[in-house]
């Protein structure tokens, strides 16, 4: 469904400025992305039974180099802004197929714990780390509860579709037989801030299509692989076109727009993981979004 055109070698070294003979030796930081080889499309649905989950989930597999390089480009840009003298070694990594199958068998938080263990085992066998000072690893991070209108149990990179408008209830009314029911005033927008990608204007709506990246950066001592720091980021951008005639909210935006929106949020979120700034979404104008098959 979503295609990116991003290539590059699995390893690269970069430095923003040259170092004179009298300057101190700059730090060398290896950045390794293990964000994975998939995005997840999560869609809210009506609960027609008490045992049904309120969401549907679909995984779309991509070339892991594609996603990892987006992350690495963002992290590298963050270092260029905050620590330009630092030397960066950029690496991407995906566990072997049999190891990844074992990760997939785990549930939620157990997945991220197992993935981190596999990454540490991989790094132990990398002799180049003796030349590095730190390793910054980027991994998916599960969040079980809803955050700012987003769905539950989100991790990594994905799209969240919320098609169900909330209702505003104004009071109780009698049905005439002694039963009471909630009296609804109609659909209530205004709960969550959204962006109209055609105009760049901010609005509010309870129905939207969002792109997200939930991840953690784990900073390791390169020689001992001891964890020095662990930080979690949950970034998302909610889009809503108030003039869209699409009945299916999932078709409000075409796959080309969603691909670009995902690319933007991944790179900017990764960059802000280094600089520490709050993510700001760039608006992108769309020309008459075309309908695509239901995600």
C-alpha positions in Angstrom: 0.0 0.0 0.0 2.7 2.5 1.0 5.9 2.9 -1.0 9.0 4.8 -0.2 12.0 5.5 -2.4 14.9 5.7 0.0 18.1 3.6 -0.4 21.6 3.8 0.9 24.2 1.5 2.3 23.7 -0.2 5.6 26.6 1.6 7.1 27.9 5.1 6.7 30.1 7.5 8.7 29.5 11.2 8.8 31.0 14.2 10.6 29.8 17.8 10.3 33.1 19.6 10.7 36.7 18.9 10.4 38.9 18.8 13.4 42.2 20.6 13.7 45.3 19.1 15.1 44.9 21.1 18.3 41.2 20.3 18.8 40.1 17.5 21.1 39.1 14.2 19.5 35.4 14.3 18.9 33.0 11.7 20.3 32.1 8.9 18.0 28.5 7.8 18.3 27.1 4.8 16.5 23.4 5.0 15.7 21.6 1.8 15.0 18.0 1.6 13.9 16.0 -1.5 14.7 12.6 0.0 14.1 11.6 -3.0 12.1 10.2 -4.0 8.7 6.6 -3.1 9.0 4.0 -0.4 9.6 0.7 -1.1 11.4 -2.7 0.2 10.3 -5.1 0.4 13.2 -8.7 1.3 12.7 -11.3 2.1 15.4 -14.5 0.1 15.1 -17.8 0.0 16.8 -18.1 -2.5 19.7 -20.9 -4.8 18.8 -20.0 -7.3 21.5 -18.3 -7.2 24.8 -15.6 -9.6 23.7 -14.6 -7.8 20.6 -11.6 -5.5 20.5 -12.5 -1.9 19.6 -9.8 -1.9 16.8 -8.8 -3.8 13.8 -5.1 -4.2 13.0 -3.2 -4.9 9.8 0.5 -5.1 9.3 2.1 -4.0 6.1 5.7 -5.2 5.5 8.2 -3.0 3.9 11.9 -3.2 3.0 13.6 -2.8 6.4 16.3 -0.6 4.9 13.5 1.9 3.9 12.3 2.4 7.5 15.6 2.2 9.1 17.2 4.8 6.8 14.4 7.2 7.5 15.2 6.9 11.2 18.9 7.2 10.7 18.5 10.3 8.5 16.5 11.9 11.3 18.9 11.0 14.1 21.8 12.2 12.0 20.1 15.5 11.3 19.5 15.9 15.1 23.2 15.5 15.8 24.1 18.0 13.1 22.0 20.5 14.9 22.8 19.8 18.5 26.4 18.2 18.4 27.8 19.0 14.9 31.3 18.0 16.0 30.3 14.5 16.9 31.3 11.7 14.5 28.3 9.5 13.6 28.4 5.9 12.4 25.0 4.9 10.9 23.9 1.3 11.1 20.6 -0.5 10.4 19.8 -4.0 11.6 17.0 -6.6 11.4 17.2 -9.9 13.3 17.5 -13.1 11.3 14.2 -14.5 10.1 14.0 -17.2 12.7 14.8 -14.8 15.6 12.2 -12.3 14.3 9.6 -15.1 14.2 10.3 -15.7 17.9 9.8 -12.0 18.6 6.5 -12.0 16.7 5.2 -14.7 19.0 5.6 -12.5 22.0 2.9 -10.1 23.2 3.4 -6.3 23.4 6.0 -5.4 26.0 7.6 -8.8 25.8 8.3 -8.1 22.1 10.4 -5.0 22.8 12.3 -6.7 25.6 13.2 -9.6 23.4 14.2 -7.4 20.5 16.5 -5.4 22.7 18.1 -8.6 24.0 18.7 -9.7 20.4 20.2 -6.3 19.5 22.6 -6.5 22.5 23.7 -10.0 21.4 24.3 -8.7 17.9 26.4 -5.7 19.1 28.6 -8.0 21.2 29.9 -9.5 18.0 30.7 -6.1 16.3 34.4 -5.5 16.8 34.2 -1.9 15.5 32.5 -0.8 18.7 35.9 -0.6 20.5 36.4 2.5 18.4 33.1 4.1 19.5 32.1 6.0 22.6 28.4 5.5 22.6 25.7 3.6 20.8 22.2 5.0 20.3 19.7 2.3 19.5 16.2 3.1 18.2 13.6 0.5 18.9 9.7 0.3 18.8 8.0 1.1 22.1 4.6 -0.2 23.1 2.1 2.0 24.8 -0.9 0.2 26.1 -3.4 3.0 26.7 -4.7 5.7 24.5 -2.8 9.0 24.2 -4.4 12.2 22.9 -7.2 10.5 21.1 -5.0 7.8 19.5 -5.7 4.1 19.7 -4.6 1.6 22.3 -1.6 -0.7 22.1 0.3 1.2 19.5 4.1 0.7 18.8 6.6 1.5 16.1 5.4 3.3 13.0 1.8 3.3 11.7 -1.5 4.8 10.7 -4.4 5.2 13.1 -7.9 5.7 11.6 -10.7 7.1 13.9 -14.0 7.1 11.9 -16.4 7.3 14.8 -17.6 10.7 15.9 -18.4 11.1 19.6 -21.8 12.2 20.7 -22.5 15.0 23.1 -25.2 14.0 25.6 -27.3 16.8 27.0 -29.3 14.9 29.6 -31.8 12.1 30.3 -35.2 11.6 28.7 -38.0 9.3 29.6 -39.2 6.7 27.1 -42.7 6.8 28.6 -42.5 3.3 30.2 -40.4 4.3 33.1 -37.0 3.7 31.3 -34.5 6.5 31.0 -32.1 7.0 28.2 -29.4 9.5 27.3 -30.5 12.4 25.1 -27.9 13.1 22.4 -27.4 16.6 20.8 -25.5 15.2 17.8 -21.9 14.6 16.8 -19.4 16.5 18.9 -16.2 17.6 17.2 -13.5 19.5 19.0 -11.8 16.9 21.2 -8.5 16.6 19.2 -6.4 19.1 17.3 -6.1 18.2 13.6 -4.5 19.7 10.5 -6.2 20.3 7.2 -3.4 19.3 4.7 -4.9 21.3 1.9 -4.6 24.6 3.7 -2.3 23.9 6.7 -4.9 25.3 9.0 -5.4 23.7 12.4 -8.8 22.6 13.5 -10.5 20.2 15.8 -12.4 17.0 15.1 -13.2 13.7 16.7 -12.7 11.8 13.4 -9.3 11.8 11.7 -6.5 9.9 10.1 -3.2 10.0 12.0 0.3 8.9 11.4 2.4 8.0 14.4 5.8 6.8 15.7 6.1 5.3 19.1 9.7 4.4 19.9 12.5 4.5 22.4 16.1 5.5 22.2 18.5 3.4 24.3 22.0 4.9 24.8 24.7 2.3 25.5 28.3 2.5 26.5 29.9 1.2 23.3 32.5 -0.9 25.1 30.5 -2.4 28.0 27.0 -2.2 26.4 25.7 -1.0 29.7 22.6 1.1 29.4 23.3 4.8 30.1 20.0 6.4 29.2 16.6 5.4 28.0 14.1 7.8 26.5 10.6 7.2 25.1 8.8 9.3 22.4 5.2 9.1 21.2 4.7 11.4 18.3 1.6 11.6 16.1 0.0 14.0 13.6 -3.8 13.9 13.1 -5.2 15.0 9.7 -8.8 15.9 8.9 -10.2 17.5 5.7 -13.4 19.3 6.7 -14.4 19.6 3.0 -13.9 15.9 2.2 -16.9 14.1 0.8 -15.5 10.6 1.6 -18.0 8.5 3.5 -15.2 6.2 4.5 -12.8 8.2 6.7 -10.0 5.8 5.8 -10.3 7.0 2.2 -10.1 10.7 3.1 -6.4 10.7 2.0 -4.7 8.7 -0.7 -1.7 6.4 -0.2 0.7 8.9 -1.8 -0.2 11.5 0.9 0.0 8.9 3.7 3.4 7.7 2.5 4.8 11.2 2.6 3.1 12.0 6.0 4.6 8.8 7.5 8.0 9.7 6.1 7.8 13.2 7.6 6.8 12.0 11.1 9.5 9.3 11.2 12.3 11.7 10.2 11.2 14.6 12.3 10.4 12.5 15.4 13.8 10.8 15.1 15.5 14.2 14.8 13.7 15.5 17.8 14.8 12.5 19.8 18.2 14.1 19.7 17.4 17.8 19.8 14.6 17.4 22.4 12.2 19.7 20.6 8.5 19.1 20.3 7.5 17.7 16.9 5.8 20.2 14.6 4.0 18.9 11.5 4.6 20.5 8.2 1.3 20.9 6.2 1.3 19.6 2.7 -1.3 20.8 0.2 -3.2 18.0 -1.6 -4.9 18.3 -5.0 -8.3 16.5 -4.9 -7.3 13.4 -2.9 -8.1 10.2 -4.8 -10.0 7.4 -3.2 -8.0 4.2 -2.6 -9.0 0.7 -1.5 -10.0 0.5 2.1 -6.9 -0.1 4.3 
